[in-house]
Amino acid sequence: MENRVTTIISEVDKARKGIAACAVLFLALAVLCFAFSERVLLLLVRLLGRKLVSYSPEEGFIALASLSLYCAFVLTLPVAGYLLWRRLILPRVPAWRRWGGPVIAVAAALFVCGALLGYFVLLPAGIGFLVGFETRDVRALISAKKFISFCGTMLIALGLSFEAPLLAFFLAKLGWLKPAFFRNRWRHALLACTVLSAIITPTPDVYNMTLMAMPLLGLYFVSFLVVQVVAPRKAAVPTTDDDRGKPPDRVRNAEKGPGRAASGGPPPPDAPPS
């Protein structure tokens, strides 16, 4: 019992140090990103095609500060993922030590793919749909703070959701996730993707929620294919009438011949002639 308590305290201390390191890195990157926040904001404003407005004297500063926090969060994710891999995964599965670098690279690539999908496909479609309700008498004035919150939430949510196939890969490797889970629960997944997209999407309109739900559902089926390939195969099940109901090892011994024992030893001597 004492050893178990000592182990828990050691794990908590390691986690505390890792969280503190990530927090310091996050704050340092936020200060650094603030110097480039106007350039990043220009990339987002291109999606809108018009200038943003500020409804209070401090909103311009708050908008740039929040944008730098979003950027710092994204840049901190690889370090946080590496610490999570080193402190939580490797002590339990030491055989995966050589996978550390490739895993971080693949995770970063998947996040970038999700963010690019959001920037070039989903955000233009969603923003165009919302702004398209302007009329001759109604002109949309987009708040800088709300626009940055909308774009940042969508891009980060898509980037993180693209990590699902990688997570499914490792869960299948550990034997915790089976293909049958995906085959039997696709209706539940459809409902879960709809609810999750409603939570993630900053706006309450159905159009943007549908745009977010489609890639989430696609990632569900991609994860299913990954698990289908990675999951260990089951032993062949006998199909003949004589073998039905027998364990697989007895079936294999029976196929070797009547003279082979289950242990693989030599056959018994021939019976003497009567």
KOLKEKE-136859 format. One line per 8 residues: their letters; for each residue x, y, z of N, C-alpha, C, O, CB. Coordinates in steps of 0.1 Angstrom, whole numbers, plus 5000, padded with zeros to 4 digits. Glycine has a CB too. Layout:
A = X/Y/Z/X/Y/Z/X/Y/Z/X/Y/Z/X/Y/Z | ...
//
This chain:
MENRVTTI = 5008/4988/5000/5000/5000/5000/5009/5013/5000/5006/5022/4993/4991/5000/5012 | 5020/5012/5008/5029/5024/5009/5035/5026/4995/5037/5038/4991/5039/5022/5020 | 5039/5015/4988/5046/5017/4975/5036/5023/4965/5040/5031/4957/5051/5004/4970 | 5023/5019/4966/5013/5024/4957/5011/5039/4959/5010/5047/4949/5000/5017/4958 | 5011/5043/4972/5009/5058/4975/5021/5066/4970/5019/5077/4964/5007/5060/4990 | 5033/5060/4972/5045/5067/4967/5045/5068/4952/5049/5079/4946/5058/5059/4971 | 5040/5058/4945/5040/5059/4930/5030/5069/4926/5032/5077/4916/5036/5045/4924 | 5018/5070/4932/5008/5080/4929/5013/5094/4931/5011/5103/4923/4995/5078/4937
ISEVDKAR = 5020/5096/4942/5026/5109/4945/5037/5113/4935/5037/5125/4930/5032/5110/4959 | 5045/5103/4931/5055/5106/4920/5048/5110/4907/5053/5119/4900/5064/5094/4919 | 5038/5102/4903/5031/5106/4891/5025/5120/4891/5025/5127/4881/5020/5095/4888 | 5019/5123/4902/5013/5136/4904/5023/5147/4903/5021/5158/4897/5005/5138/4917 | 5035/5145/4909/5046/5155/4909/5051/5156/4894/5053/5168/4890/5057/5150/4918 | 5052/5145/4887/5057/5146/4873/5046/5154/4865/5050/5162/4856/5059/5132/4867 | 5033/5151/4867/5023/5158/4859/5023/5173/4863/5021/5181/4854/5009/5152/4863 | 5025/5176/4875/5025/5190/4879/5037/5198/4872/5035/5209/4868/5027/5192/4895
KGIAACAV = 5048/5191/4872/5060/5198/4865/5057/5199/4850/5061/5210/4844/5073/5190/4867 | 5051/5189/4844/5048/5190/4830/5038/5201/4827/5039/5209/4817/5043/5177/4825 | 5027/5202/4835/5017/5213/4834/5024/5227/4835/5020/5236/4828/5006/5211/4843 | 5032/5228/4845/5039/5241/4848/5048/5245/4836/5048/5256/4832/5048/5240/4861 | 5055/5235/4830/5063/5238/4818/5055/5242/4807/5059/5252/4799/5072/5226/4815 | 5044/5236/4804/5035/5239/4793/5029/5253/4796/5027/5261/4786/5024/5229/4792 | 5026/5257/4808/5020/5270/4811/5030/5281/4808/5027/5291/4803/5015/5270/4826 | 5042/5279/4813/5053/5289/4810/5055/5290/4795/5057/5302/4790/5066/5285/4817
LFLALAVL = 5056/5279/4788/5058/5280/4773/5046/5287/4767/5048/5295/4757/5059/5266/4768 | 5034/5284/4771/5022/5290/4765/5022/5306/4767/5020/5313/4758/5009/5285/4772 | 5026/5310/4779/5026/5325/4781/5037/5331/4773/5036/5342/4767/5029/5328/4796 | 5049/5325/4772/5060/5330/4764/5056/5331/4749/5059/5341/4742/5073/5322/4766 | 5049/5320/4744/5045/5321/4730/5034/5331/4728/5033/5337/4717/5040/5307/4726 | 5026/5333/4738/5015/5343/4736/5021/5357/4734/5016/5365/4726/5006/5343/4748 | 5031/5360/4742/5038/5373/4741/5045/5374/4727/5044/5385/4721/5048/5375/4752 | 5051/5363/4723/5058/5364/4710/5048/5365/4698/5050/5372/4689/5066/5351/4708
CFAFSERV = 5037/5357/4699/5027/5358/4689/5019/5371/4688/5014/5375/4677/5016/5347/4691 | 5019/5378/4699/5012/5391/4698/5019/5401/4689/5013/5410/4683/5012/5398/4712 | 5032/5399/4687/5040/5408/4678/5036/5405/4663/5037/5414/4654/5055/5406/4679 | 5031/5393/4660/5027/5389/4647/5012/5388/4645/5007/5383/4635/5033/5376/4643 | 5004/5392/4655/4990/5390/4655/4983/5397/4644/4973/5393/4638/4984/5394/4668 | 4988/5409/4640/4981/5417/4629/4982/5409/4616/4973/5410/4608/4987/5431/4628 | 4994/5403/4614/4995/5395/4601/4986/5383/4601/4980/5380/4590/5010/5391/4599 | 4985/5377/4612/4976/5365/4613/4961/5370/4611/4953/5363/4604/4977/5358/4626
LLLLVRLL = 4958/5381/4617/4944/5387/4615/4941/5390/4601/4930/5389/4596/4943/5399/4624 | 4951/5394/4593/4949/5397/4579/4945/5385/4572/4937/5386/4562/4962/5404/4573 | 4951/5373/4575/4948/5361/4569/4933/5357/4571/4926/5352/4562/4957/5350/4573 | 4928/5360/4583/4914/5357/4586/4905/5367/4580/4894/5363/4575/4912/5357/4601 | 4909/5380/4579/4900/5390/4573/4898/5387/4558/4887/5391/4553/4906/5404/4576 | 4908/5381/4552/4906/5378/4538/4894/5369/4535/4887/5369/4525/4919/5371/4532 | 4891/5360/4545/4879/5351/4544/4866/5359/4544/4856/5355/4538/4879/5341/4555 | 4866/5371/4551/4854/5379/4552/4853/5388/4541/4842/5391/4536/4855/5386/4565
GRKLVSYS = 4864/5394/4536/4863/5403/4525/4859/5417/4528/4855/5425/4520/4854/5398/4514 | 4860/5421/4541/4856/5434/4545/4864/5437/4559/4869/5428/4565/4841/5436/4547 | 4863/5449/4563/4870/5453/4575/4861/5450/4587/4849/5450/4587/4874/5468/4575 | 4868/5447/4598/4861/5444/4611/4859/5457/4618/4865/5468/4615/4869/5434/4620 | 4850/5457/4628/4847/5469/4636/4850/5466/4651/4849/5455/4655/4833/5474/4633 | 4852/5477/4658/4854/5476/4672/4843/5484/4679/4841/5496/4676/4868/5481/4676 | 4836/5478/4689/4825/5484/4695/4829/5490/4709/4820/5496/4716/4814/5474/4698 | 4841/5490/4712/4846/5496/4725/4860/5500/4723/4867/5494/4714/4844/5487/4737
PEEGFIAL = 4866/5509/4731/4879/5513/4729/4890/5502/4731/4900/5502/4725/4883/5524/4739 | 4886/5493/4740/4896/5482/4743/4894/5469/4734/4902/5460/4735/4895/5478/4757 | 4884/5469/4726/4881/5457/4718/4892/5454/4708/4895/5442/4706/4868/5458/4711 | 4898/5463/4702/4909/5461/4693/4920/5453/4700/4926/5444/4694/4914/5473/4687 | 4924/5458/4712/4935/5451/4719/4931/5437/4723/4939/5428/4722/4939/5460/4731 | 4918/5436/4728/4914/5423/4733/4913/5413/4721/4916/5401/4723/4900/5424/4739 | 4909/5418/4709/4909/5409/4698/4922/5404/4694/4924/5392/4692/4902/5417/4686 | 4932/5413/4694/4946/5408/4690/4952/5399/4701/4959/5390/4698/4955/5420/4688
ASLSLYCA = 4949/5402/4714/4954/5394/4725/4947/5380/4724/4954/5370/4726/4950/5401/4738 | 4934/5379/4721/4928/5366/4720/4934/5358/4708/4935/5346/4709/4913/5368/4719 | 4936/5365/4698/4942/5358/4686/4956/5353/4689/4959/5342/4685/4943/5368/4674 | 4964/5360/4697/4977/5355/4701/4976/5344/4710/4984/5335/4710/4985/5367/4707 | 4966/5343/4719/4964/5332/4727/4960/5319/4719/4964/5308/4723/4953/5335/4738 | 4951/5321/4709/4948/5310/4701/4961/5304/4694/4963/5292/4694/4938/5314/4690 | 4969/5313/4689/4981/5309/4682/4991/5302/4692/4997/5292/4689/4989/5321/4676 | 4992/5307/4704/5001/5301/4714/4996/5288/4718/5004/5278/4721/5002/5310/4726
FVLTLPVA = 4983/5286/4719/4977/5273/4722/4981/5262/4712/4985/5251/4715/4962/5274/4724 | 4980/5266/4699/4983/5257/4688/4998/5253/4689/5001/5242/4687/4979/5263/4675 | 5006/5263/4691/5021/5260/4691/5025/5253/4704/5035/5246/4703/5028/5273/4691 | 5017/5253/4714/5021/5245/4726/5016/5231/4725/5022/5222/4733/5014/5252/4738 | 5007/5228/4716/5002/5214/4716/5013/5204/4713/5012/5193/4719/4992/5214/4705 | 5022/5206/4704/5032/5195/4702/5040/5192/4714/5043/5181/4717/5042/5199/4691 | 5044/5203/4722/5052/5200/4734/5043/5193/4745/5048/5184/4751/5057/5214/4740 | 5030/5197/4746/5021/5190/4755/5019/5176/4751/5019/5167/4760/5008/5198/4756
GYLLWRRL = 5018/5173/4738/5017/5160/4733/5029/5151/4736/5028/5139/4740/5014/5159/4719 | 5041/5157/4734/5053/5150/4737/5055/5147/4752/5058/5135/4756/5066/5158/4733 | 5051/5156/4761/5052/5153/4775/5042/5143/4779/5044/5134/4788/5049/5166/4783 | 5030/5143/4773/5020/5133/4776/5025/5119/4772/5023/5110/4779/5007/5137/4769 | 5031/5119/4760/5036/5106/4755/5047/5101/4764/5048/5089/4767/5042/5108/4741 | 5056/5110/4768/5068/5105/4776/5064/5102/4791/5069/5092/4796/5078/5116/4776 | 5055/5109/4797/5052/5107/4811/5040/5098/4813/5040/5091/4824/5049/5121/4817 | 5031/5096/4804/5019/5088/4806/5019/5075/4798/5016/5065/4803/5007/5096/4803
ILPRVPAW = 5023/5076/4785/5022/5064/4777/5034/5055/4778/5033/5043/4780/5021/5068/4762 | 5046/5060/4777/5058/5052/4777/5060/5044/4790/5064/5032/4789/5071/5060/4775 | 5058/5049/4802/5059/5041/4814/5050/5029/4814/5054/5019/4820/5057/5049/4826 | 5039/5029/4806/5030/5018/4806/5032/5009/4794/5030/4997/4795/5016/5023/4806 | 5037/5014/4783/5040/5006/4771/5054/5010/4766/5056/5018/4757/5030/5009/4760 | 5065/5004/4773/5079/5008/4769/5082/5004/4755/5091/5010/4749/5088/5001/4778 | 5075/4994/4749/5079/4990/4735/5076/5001/4725/5081/5000/4714/5071/4978/4732 | 5068/5011/4728/5065/5022/4719/5075/5033/4719/5072/5044/4713/5051/5027/4722
RRWGGPVI = 5086/5031/4726/5096/5042/4728/5101/5048/4714/5102/5060/4713/5107/5038/4736 | 5103/5039/4705/5108/5043/4692/5098/5050/4683/5101/5056/4673/5114/5031/4684 | 5086/5050/4687/5075/5057/4679/5073/5071/4683/5065/5078/4677/5062/5049/4681 | 5080/5077/4693/5078/5090/4698/5078/5101/4687/5069/5108/4685/5088/5093/4709 | 5090/5101/4680/5091/5112/4669/5081/5110/4658/5074/5120/4655/5105/5111/4663 | 5079/5098/4652/5069/5097/4642/5055/5100/4647/5047/5106/4639/5069/5083/4636 | 5051/5097/4659/5038/5100/4664/5035/5115/4665/5025/5120/4661/5036/5093/4678 | 5045/5122/4670/5044/5137/4672/5042/5143/4658/5035/5152/4656/5055/5143/4679
AVAAALFV = 5051/5138/4648/5050/5143/4635/5037/5141/4628/5031/5149/4622/5061/5137/4626 | 5031/5128/4629/5019/5125/4624/5007/5133/4630/4998/5138/4623/5016/5110/4625 | 5008/5135/4643/4998/5142/4650/4998/5157/4646/4987/5163/4644/5000/5142/4666 | 5010/5163/4644/5010/5176/4639/5005/5178/4625/4998/5187/4622/5025/5182/4640 | 5008/5168/4616/5003/5168/4603/4988/5167/4602/4982/5174/4594/5010/5157/4594 | 4983/5158/4610/4968/5157/4611/4961/5170/4615/4951/5174/4610/4964/5145/4620 | 4967/5176/4625/4961/5189/4630/4962/5199/4619/4952/5207/4617/4969/5194/4643 | 4973/5200/4612/4974/5210/4601/4964/5207/4590/4958/5216/4585/4988/5210/4595
CGALLGYF = 4962/5194/4587/4952/5191/4577/4938/5195/4581/4930/5200/4573/4952/5175/4574 | 4934/5193/4594/4921/5197/4598/4920/5213/4598/4909/5218/4594/4919/5193/4612 | 4930/5220/4602/4930/5234/4602/4929/5240/4587/4922/5249/4585/4942/5240/4609 | 4936/5233/4578/4936/5238/4564/4922/5235/4558/4917/5243/4550/4946/5230/4556 | 4916/5224/4562/4902/5221/4557/4893/5232/4562/4884/5236/4554/4898/5207/4561 | 4894/5236/4574/4886/5246/4580/4888/5260/4573/4879/5267/4570/4888/5248/4594 | 4901/5263/4571/4904/5276/4565/4900/5278/4551/4894/5288/4547/4919/5279/4566 | 4902/5267/4543/4900/5268/4528/4886/5264/4524/4881/5267/4513/4910/5261/4521
VLLPAGIG = 4879/5256/4532/4866/5250/4528/4855/5255/4538/4845/5261/4533/4867/5235/4528 | 4856/5251/4550/4844/5253/4559/4842/5267/4563/4831/5272/4563/4846/5244/4571 | 4853/5274/4567/4851/5288/4571/4846/5297/4559/4836/5305/4562/4864/5294/4576 | 4851/5296/4547/4845/5305/4537/4831/5301/4534/4823/5311/4532/4853/5303/4524 | 4827/5289/4534/4813/5285/4532/4804/5290/4544/4793/5296/4541/4811/5270/4531 | 4809/5288/4556/4801/5293/4567/4799/5308/4568/4788/5313/4570/4806/5288/4580 | 4810/5315/4566/4810/5330/4566/4801/5335/4555/4794/5344/4557/4824/5336/4566 | 4803/5329/4543/4795/5334/4532/4780/5332/4534/4772/5340/4530/4800/5327/4519
FLVGFETR = 4777/5321/4540/4763/5318/4543/4757/5328/4553/4746/5334/4551/4761/5304/4549 | 4764/5331/4564/4759/5341/4574/4759/5355/4568/4749/5362/4571/4768/5340/4586 | 4769/5359/4561/4769/5373/4556/4759/5375/4545/4755/5386/4542/4783/5377/4552 | 4756/5364/4538/4747/5364/4527/4733/5369/4530/4725/5371/4521/4746/5351/4520 | 4729/5370/4543/4716/5375/4547/4715/5390/4547/4705/5395/4551/4712/5369/4560 | 4725/5397/4543/4724/5411/4542/4714/5415/4532/4712/5409/4522/4738/5417/4539 | 4708/5426/4534/4698/5432/4524/4702/5447/4522/4712/5452/4527/4684/5432/4530 | 4694/5453/4514/4697/5467/4510/4696/5476/4522/4703/5486/4523/4688/5472/4499
DVRALISA = 4688/5472/4532/4686/5480/4544/4693/5475/4556/4694/5482/4566/4671/5481/4547 | 4699/5463/4555/4706/5457/4567/4720/5454/4563/4723/5447/4553/4699/5444/4571 | 4730/5461/4570/4744/5459/4567/4750/5453/4579/4749/5457/4590/4750/5473/4564 | 4758/5442/4577/4764/5435/4587/4777/5442/4591/4786/5444/4583/4767/5420/4583 | 4779/5445/4604/4791/5450/4610/4797/5440/4619/4791/5437/4630/4788/5464/4617 | 4808/5434/4615/4813/5422/4622/4823/5427/4633/4832/5434/4630/4820/5413/4612 | 4820/5423/4645/4829/5426/4656/4842/5418/4655/4842/5406/4652/4822/5422/4670 | 4853/5425/4657/4866/5419/4656/4868/5408/4666/4873/5397/4663/4877/5429/4658
KKFISFCG = 4863/5410/4679/4865/5400/4689/4857/5387/4686/4862/5376/4688/4861/5405/4703 | 4844/5389/4682/4836/5378/4679/4840/5370/4666/4839/5358/4666/4821/5382/4677 | 4845/5377/4657/4850/5371/4644/4862/5362/4647/4863/5351/4642/4853/5381/4634 | 4872/5367/4655/4883/5359/4659/4879/5347/4667/4885/5336/4666/4893/5368/4667 | 4870/5349/4676/4865/5337/4684/4859/5327/4675/4861/5315/4677/4855/5342/4695 | 4851/5331/4665/4844/5322/4656/4855/5314/4648/4854/5302/4648/4835/5330/4646 | 4864/5321/4642/4874/5314/4634/4884/5305/4642/4887/5294/4639/4883/5324/4626 | 4888/5311/4654/4897/5303/4662/4891/5290/4667/4897/5280/4668/4902/5311/4674
TMLIALGL = 4878/5291/4672/4872/5279/4677/4870/5269/4666/4872/5257/4668/4858/5283/4683 | 4866/5273/4654/4864/5263/4643/4877/5257/4639/4877/5244/4637/4857/5271/4631 | 4887/5264/4637/4900/5259/4633/4906/5249/4643/4911/5238/4639/4910/5270/4629 | 4906/5253/4655/4912/5244/4666/4904/5232/4667/4909/5221/4669/4913/5252/4679 | 4890/5233/4667/4882/5221/4669/4884/5212/4657/4884/5199/4659/4867/5226/4669 | 4885/5216/4645/4888/5208/4634/4901/5201/4635/4903/5189/4632/4886/5215/4620 | 4911/5209/4639/4925/5203/4640/4925/5192/4650/4931/5182/4648/4935/5214/4644 | 4919/5194/4662/4919/5184/4672/4910/5172/4668/4914/5160/4671/4913/5190/4685
SFEAPLLA = 4899/5174/4661/4891/5163/4657/4898/5154/4647/4895/5142/4646/4878/5168/4651 | 4908/5159/4639/4915/5151/4630/4925/5142/4637/4932/5134/4630/4923/5160/4620 | 4927/5143/4650/4935/5134/4657/4928/5120/4660/4934/5111/4666/4940/5140/4670 | 4915/5119/4657/4908/5107/4660/4913/5095/4654/4914/5085/4661/4893/5109/4656 | 4917/5094/4641/4923/5082/4636/4936/5078/4643/4938/5066/4645/4926/5084/4621 | 4944/5087/4647/4956/5084/4655/4953/5078/4668/4959/5068/4673/4966/5096/4656 | 4943/5084/4675/4939/5078/4688/4933/5064/4686/4936/5056/4694/4929/5088/4694 | 4925/5063/4676/4919/5049/4673/4930/5039/4670/4929/5027/4674/4910/5050/4662
FFLAKLGW = 4941/5043/4664/4952/5034/4661/4958/5028/4674/4960/5016/4675/4963/5041/4653 | 4961/5037/4683/4967/5032/4695/4958/5025/4704/4962/5015/4711/4973/5044/4703 | 4945/5028/4705/4936/5021/4712/4934/5007/4706/4932/4997/4714/4922/5028/4713 | 4934/5006/4693/4933/4993/4687/4946/4984/4690/4945/4972/4692/4931/4994/4672 | 4958/4991/4690/4970/4984/4693/4970/4978/4707/4975/4967/4710/4982/4993/4692 | 4964/4985/4716/4963/4981/4730/4952/4970/4732/4950/4964/4742/4960/4993/4739 | 4943/4968/4722/4933/4959/4723/4920/4964/4729/4911/4957/4733/4937/4947/4730 | 4919/4978/4731/4908/4984/4738/4897/4987/4728/4886/4990/4732/4912/4996/4745
LKPAFFRN = 4900/4987/4715/4890/4992/4705/4889/4981/4694/4899/4977/4689/4894/5005/4699 | 4877/4976/4691/4875/4966/4682/4866/4971/4670/4859/4981/4672/4868/4954/4688 | 4868/4965/4658/4859/4970/4647/4845/4968/4650/4836/4976/4644/4863/4962/4635 | 4841/4959/4658/4827/4957/4661/4821/4969/4668/4809/4972/4666/4824/4944/4669 | 4829/4976/4675/4824/4988/4682/4819/4998/4672/4808/5005/4674/4835/4995/4691 | 4826/5000/4661/4822/5010/4651/4810/5005/4642/4801/5012/4639/4834/5013/4641 | 4810/4992/4640/4799/4986/4632/4786/4987/4639/4776/4989/4633/4802/4972/4628 | 4786/4985/4652/4774/4984/4659/4769/4998/4664/4757/4999/4669/4776/4975/4671
RWRHALLA = 4777/5008/4664/4774/5021/4670/4774/5032/4660/4776/5044/4664/4783/5023/4681 | 4772/5030/4647/4773/5041/4638/4761/5051/4639/4763/5062/4637/4774/5036/4623 | 4750/5045/4644/4738/5054/4646/4741/5064/4658/4738/5075/4658/4725/5046/4648 | 4747/5058/4668/4751/5066/4680/4761/5076/4676/4761/5088/4681/4756/5057/4691 | 4770/5072/4667/4781/5082/4662/4775/5093/4654/4779/5105/4656/4791/5074/4653 | 4764/5090/4646/4758/5101/4639/4752/5111/4649/4753/5123/4646/4747/5095/4630 | 4745/5106/4659/4739/5115/4669/4750/5123/4676/4749/5135/4679/4730/5108/4679 | 4761/5116/4680/4772/5122/4688/4778/5133/4679/4782/5144/4685/4782/5112/4692
CTVLSAII = 4781/5131/4666/4787/5141/4658/4778/5153/4656/4783/5164/4656/4790/5135/4644 | 4765/5151/4656/4756/5162/4655/4756/5171/4668/4756/5183/4667/4741/5157/4652 | 4756/5164/4679/4756/5171/4692/4769/5178/4694/4770/5190/4698/4753/5162/4704 | 4780/5171/4690/4793/5177/4692/4795/5189/4683/4801/5200/4687/4804/5167/4689 | 4790/5188/4671/4791/5200/4661/4783/5212/4666/4787/5223/4665/4787/5196/4647 | 4772/5209/4673/4764/5220/4678/4771/5227/4690/4769/5239/4692/4750/5214/4683 | 4779/5219/4698/4786/5225/4709/4798/5233/4704/4801/5243/4709/4791/5214/4718 | 4805/5227/4694/4817/5234/4689/4814/5246/4681/4821/5256/4683/4825/5224/4680
TPTPDVYN = 4804/5246/4672/4801/5257/4664/4797/5269/4672/4787/5268/4680/4790/5253/4654 | 4803/5281/4670/4800/5292/4678/4786/5298/4675/4780/5305/4683/4810/5303/4676 | 4781/5296/4663/4768/5301/4659/4757/5290/4660/4760/5279/4658/4769/5307/4644 | 4745/5294/4662/4734/5284/4664/4728/5280/4651/4718/5272/4651/4723/5290/4673 | 4733/5284/4639/4726/5281/4626/4729/5266/4623/4739/5261/4626/4730/5290/4615 | 4719/5260/4616/4720/5246/4612/4731/5244/4601/4737/5234/4601/4707/5241/4607 | 4732/5254/4593/4742/5253/4581/4756/5250/4586/4763/5241/4582/4741/5265/4572 | 4761/5259/4595/4774/5257/4601/4776/5244/4609/4786/5238/4609/4778/5269/4609
MTLMAMPL = 4765/5241/4616/4766/5228/4624/4767/5216/4615/4774/5207/4618/4753/5227/4633 | 4760/5217/4603/4761/5206/4594/4775/5205/4587/4780/5195/4585/4750/5207/4583 | 4781/5217/4584/4794/5217/4579/4804/5211/4589/4813/5204/4584/4798/5232/4576 | 4802/5214/4601/4811/5208/4611/4809/5193/4613/4818/5185/4616/4810/5215/4624 | 4796/5189/4612/4793/5175/4615/4798/5165/4604/4801/5154/4607/4778/5173/4617 | 4798/5170/4592/4803/5161/4581/4817/5156/4582/4819/5144/4581/4801/5169/4568 | 4827/5165/4585/4840/5159/4587/4841/5151/4599/4849/5141/4599/4850/5170/4587 | 4834/5154/4610/4834/5145/4622/4829/5131/4619/4835/5122/4623/4826/5152/4633
LGLYFVSF = 4818/5130/4611/4813/5117/4607/4823/5110/4598/4825/5098/4599/4799/5119/4601 | 4829/5118/4589/4839/5111/4580/4851/5106/4588/4856/5095/4585/4844/5121/4570 | 4855/5113/4598/4866/5108/4607/4862/5096/4615/4871/5088/4617/4871/5119/4617 | 4850/5095/4618/4845/5082/4624/4847/5070/4616/4852/5060/4620/4830/5084/4628 | 4844/5071/4603/4846/5060/4594/4860/5058/4590/4865/5046/4588/4838/5062/4581 | 4868/5068/4590/4883/5067/4588/4889/5059/4600/4897/5051/4598/4890/5080/4586 | 4885/5063/4612/4889/5056/4624/4885/5041/4623/4893/5032/4628/4884/5063/4636 | 4873/5038/4618/4869/5025/4617/4878/5017/4608/4882/5005/4610/4854/5024/4612
LVVQVVAP = 4882/5023/4596/4891/5016/4587/4905/5014/4594/4911/5003/4592/4893/5024/4574 | 4909/5023/4601/4922/5022/4608/4922/5010/4618/4931/5002/4618/4926/5035/4616 | 4911/5009/4626/4910/4999/4636/4908/4985/4628/4913/4975/4633/4898/5001/4645 | 4901/4985/4617/4899/4973/4609/4913/4967/4605/4914/4955/4604/4890/4976/4597 | 4922/4976/4601/4935/4971/4597/4944/4968/4609/4952/4958/4608/4942/4982/4589 | 4944/4975/4619/4953/4974/4630/4949/4963/4640/4957/4956/4646/4955/4987/4638 | 4936/4961/4643/4931/4952/4653/4936/4938/4650/4936/4934/4638/4916/4952/4654 | 4940/4930/4660/4945/4916/4658/4934/4908/4653/4922/4909/4657/4950/4911/4671
RKAAVPTT = 4937/4898/4644/4928/4889/4639/4924/4878/4648/4933/4874/4656/4933/4883/4625 | 4912/4873/4648/4908/4862/4656/4912/4849/4649/4914/4848/4637/4893/4862/4658 | 4913/4839/4657/4916/4825/4652/4905/4820/4643/4893/4824/4646/4919/4815/4663 | 4908/4812/4633/4898/4807/4624/4888/4798/4632/4892/4790/4641/4905/4798/4613 | 4876/4799/4629/4865/4792/4635/4862/4780/4627/4859/4781/4615/4852/4801/4638 | 4861/4768/4633/4858/4756/4625/4844/4756/4620/4835/4761/4626/4860/4743/4633 | 4842/4751/4608/4829/4751/4601/4824/4738/4598/4812/4737/4595/4830/4759/4588 | 4832/4727/4599/4826/4714/4596/4818/4709/4608/4819/4714/4619/4838/4704/4593
DDDRGKPP = 4809/4699/4605/4801/4693/4616/4809/4686/4626/4805/4687/4638/4791/4684/4610 | 4820/4679/4623/4828/4672/4632/4835/4681/4642/4837/4678/4653/4837/4663/4625 | 4840/4693/4636/4848/4702/4644/4840/4713/4651/4846/4719/4660/4858/4709/4635 | 4827/4714/4648/4819/4724/4654/4818/4722/4669/4814/4711/4674/4805/4725/4648 | 4821/4732/4677/4820/4731/4692/4833/4727/4698/4835/4728/4711/4810/4720/4695 | 4844/4724/4690/4857/4721/4696/4865/4734/4697/4863/4743/4688/4864/4711/4687 | 4874/4735/4706/4884/4746/4707/4893/4746/4695/4895/4735/4689/4892/4746/4720 | 4898/4758/4691/4907/4758/4679/4919/4750/4680/4924/4744/4670/4911/4772/4676
DRVRNAEK = 4925/4748/4692/4937/4740/4693/4934/4725/4691/4943/4718/4685/4944/4742/4707 | 4923/4720/4695/4919/4706/4692/4917/4704/4677/4920/4693/4672/4907/4702/4700 | 4911/4714/4671/4908/4713/4657/4922/4712/4649/4923/4704/4640/4900/4725/4651 | 4932/4720/4653/4944/4720/4646/4951/4706/4649/4958/4701/4640/4953/4731/4651 | 4950/4701/4661/4957/4688/4664/4950/4677/4656/4956/4668/4652/4956/4685/4679 | 4937/4678/4654/4930/4668/4647/4934/4669/4632/4934/4658/4626/4915/4670/4648 | 4937/4681/4627/4941/4682/4613/4955/4676/4611/4958/4672/4600/4941/4696/4609 | 4963/4676/4622/4977/4670/4620/4976/4655/4619/4986/4649/4614/4985/4674/4632
GPGRAASG = 4966/4649/4624/4965/4634/4623/4962/4628/4636/4964/4635/4647/4977/4628/4617 | 4957/4616/4637/4953/4610/4650/4965/4607/4658/4964/4604/4670/4945/4598/4647 | 4977/4606/4652/4988/4602/4660/4995/4614/4667/5004/4611/4675/4998/4596/4651 | 4991/4626/4665/4997/4638/4671/4990/4642/4684/4978/4643/4684/4998/4650/4661 | 4997/4644/4694/4991/4648/4707/4990/4663/4707/4997/4670/4698/5000/4643/4719 | 4983/4669/4716/4981/4683/4717/4994/4690/4720/4996/4702/4716/4971/4687/4727 | 5003/4683/4727/5016/4689/4731/5026/4689/4720/5037/4695/4721/5021/4683/4743 | 5023/4683/4709/5032/4682/4698/5042/4671/4699/5052/4671/4691/5039/4695/4696
GPPPPDAP = 5040/4661/4708/5050/4651/4710/5049/4640/4699/5041/4641/4690/5048/4644/4724 | 5057/4630/4700/5057/4619/4690/5044/4611/4691/5037/4611/4701/5069/4610/4692 | 5040/4605/4680/5027/4597/4680/5029/4584/4688/5040/4580/4690/5024/4593/4665 | 5018/4579/4694/5019/4566/4702/5023/4555/4693/5021/4555/4681/5006/4563/4709 | 5030/4545/4699/5034/4533/4691/5022/4526/4686/5011/4526/4691/5043/4523/4700 | 5025/4519/4674/5014/4511/4668/5009/4500/4677/5017/4494/4684/5018/4506/4654 | 4997/4497/4676/4991/4486/4685/4996/4473/4679/4997/4472/4667/4976/4487/4685 | 4999/4463/4687/5003/4450/4682/4991/4443/4674/4980/4445/4678/5007/4441/4694
PS = 4995/4436/4664/4985/4429/4656/4977/4419/4665/4983/4413/4674/4991/4422/4644 | 4964/4418/4663/4956/4409/4670/4958/4395/4665/4952/4385/4670/4941/4413/4670
//
